[in-house]
């Protein structure tokens, strides 16, 4: 899996796990960019639990690796 696929997979995982609870104010996009993925990390941290926070950190690392 390349870096772009990594952050995309994590992006969709975030919506699958936390869409209703932490990402209720966001809508997933079909082809997310790094910016789209980074945009949901704040909500994961603020609205989510400890596991959502860890997922936000994984998304950020994957986005940085994709640069």
C-alpha positions in Angstrom: 0.0 0.0 0.0 1.5 3.4 -1.0 1.2 6.5 1.2 -1.9 7.9 -0.7 -3.7 4.6 -0.2 -2.8 4.6 3.5 -4.3 7.9 4.4 -7.4 7.2 2.2 -8.0 3.9 4.0 -7.6 5.6 7.4 -10.0 8.4 6.2 -12.7 5.9 5.3 -12.0 3.9 8.5 -12.6 7.0 10.5 -16.0 7.6 8.9 -16.9 3.9 9.3 -16.1 3.9 13.1 -16.8 7.5 14.1 -19.1 9.0 11.5 -22.1 9.2 13.7 -20.3 10.1 17.0 -17.3 12.2 16.2 -17.7 13.2 12.5 -21.4 14.0 12.5 -20.7 17.5 11.1 -18.6 16.2 8.2 -19.5 14.2 5.0 -17.0 11.8 3.5 -15.8 12.6 0.0 -15.3 9.9 -2.6 -11.6 10.7 -3.4 -10.2 12.4 -0.3 -7.1 14.5 -0.6 -4.5 14.9 2.2 -6.3 18.1 3.2 -9.6 16.3 3.4 -8.1 13.7 5.7 -6.4 16.3 7.9 -9.6 18.2 8.2 -11.3 15.5 10.1 -8.5 14.9 12.7 -9.6 17.8 14.9 -13.1 16.4 15.2 -11.8 13.0 16.0 -9.7 14.5 18.8 -12.5 16.7 20.2 -15.6 14.6 19.7 -14.1 11.1 19.8 -12.7 8.8 22.4 -9.1 7.8 23.0 -9.1 5.4 20.1 -10.4 8.1 17.8 -7.5 10.3 18.9 -5.0 7.6 18.1 -6.6 7.2 14.7 -6.3 11.0 14.1 -2.6 10.7 14.9 -2.3 7.8 12.4 -4.0 9.9 9.7 -1.6 12.8 10.3 1.4 10.5 10.0 0.1 8.9 6.8 -0.6 12.4 5.4 2.9 13.5 6.2 4.4 10.4 4.6 2.4 11.1 1.4 4.1 14.5 0.9 
